[in-house]
Amino acid sequence: MLVALLPVVVSATGGYLLLNWGVIAPFHDVSSRQRQQVIPAQKLRVMLWEALSSIDEFVEDHDPIHLPPYRNLRTQIETTFAELSGALKDEPAVQAILDSARTDWTAAERHATTLISVARPADDAEKDAIFHRFHGGITAASDKLAAVHTRIAARIDEDHDIAVRFYERSLWLAGIAGALSMLTVALGVLIIGRVLSNSVDRLVDGAIRFAEGDRRHRIQIQLPPELHRVAEEFNHMIGRIHESEAALDELAHKDSLTGLGNRRAFEEAFAEVQAGIQRHGEAAALLALDIDHFKRTNDTFGHAAGDEVLRVIAKAMTNNVRPFDKVFRVGGEEFLVLLPHAGVVKGQEIAERLREVIASLPISFNDKILRVSASIGVVEITQSSGHAQVVQAVDGALYRAKESGRNRVVVGDGRGRAVDAT
């Protein structure tokens, strides 16, 4: 009996040690690296975009209220860079990319300091150049942090493959023990092996689905307790990464002042509408809206009043278009409205409604009632319309509306020339 049990004891002990050392320990290491490397890298990208947003808002309205959040973000970014650099000390290739991203951030931070300093650049051209270099530094740093994330994920995939190989060896040992032992002992080993196999399979499957981009899947393991703890830790890590990615995506596509989509969101939405036109042959329309004399409002009542005007008008526009129409803020006082399933006639009708609503809109600020108007350009998007052509045409129609006296709607012919004005 003891001889029959000896292979079981040996294989069980060896299998457990192999499983613990070759599977459970690597997954613990994966979870630790996710916390110390992946999550900080994602967090850094989020904070870089938030810092960019703060500087953009300051450059736009010169309101010092945007500076404390930026300075706080700057401190957090430096701290997180230092922590991530320490976590990557054993991976010189990845750390080199991180150091390059940090260099880009340092350069961008110097440009930001110039933009917010008391001594302003001598002219708008110099200021614009510094502003674009600041944007370029932030974008370069964010792209390199994405490369850091990719490298780390590749290393984690390698560790996952090693764990799978160790798992296969542990099953091989369990099979030998079952063949050399009594039927009852083999049955017991089979039961234990099945529990471990199912649990490890779920853990491995969860890791694979995560690596393939599934952020909603959660690993459900109860036995053994060690794998249960690893699964819970892995699930928590996936949730944190999903939150970071969602926050990053929202920052990259939303205007922080009005809550509308920004120019990047417009580019993506335009591509979707254009693809629908190519498939179904339905026309669409694009409106370009500019608030008349907005600079005078800012100069007279202050930038806070200008911000309130933008927020109120953004809300009014959203409430006065169709549910599937999309409104974007793409500049200081410039908005774009994308109208799927609408020809130029419907586009002109909606544009006129927006113009009337804005002209009659009472905007309350500091016990004062502000009134503004808007000029609107309209063009039709057809199967032959390219993105640049449509944007140029609607800008031309908007320009004609402003040149014709403002507070009016001008329909463009697709080449920037006005064909109708109201």
VENUR-V319258 format. One line per field, one symbol per residue. ss: DSSP state (2 for helix, 1 for strand, 0 for the rest). phi: phi as a letter, one per 30 degrees, with the letter a starting at -180 (. if undefined). Layout:
ss: ???
phi: ???
This chain:
ss: 02222222222222222222222222222222222222222222222222222222222220002222222222222222222222200002222222222222222222222222000000022222222222222222222222222222222222222222222222222222222200222222222222222222222222222220000000000000222222222222222222222222222221000000102222222222222222220001111111100222222220222222222222222220000001111000011111100002222222222222222000111001110001111111100000222222222222222220000011110000011110
phi: .ddddedddddddddddddddccddddddddddddcbddddddddddddddedddeddddbhdddddeedddddddddddeddddddcddbedddddddddddddddddddddddcddddedbddddddddddddddddddddddddeeddddddddddddddddddddddddddddddccdedddddddddddddddddedddddddddddjdccdbdcbcbdedddddddddddddddddddddddddddbbdddciddcddddeddddddddddddciddbbbccbbddhdddddddcjddddddeddddedddddbcdecdbcbccaebcbbbccdhbdddddddddddddddddcddcdahicccbbbbcbcbbcccdcdcedddddddddddddddddkihacbcdcjbicdcabb
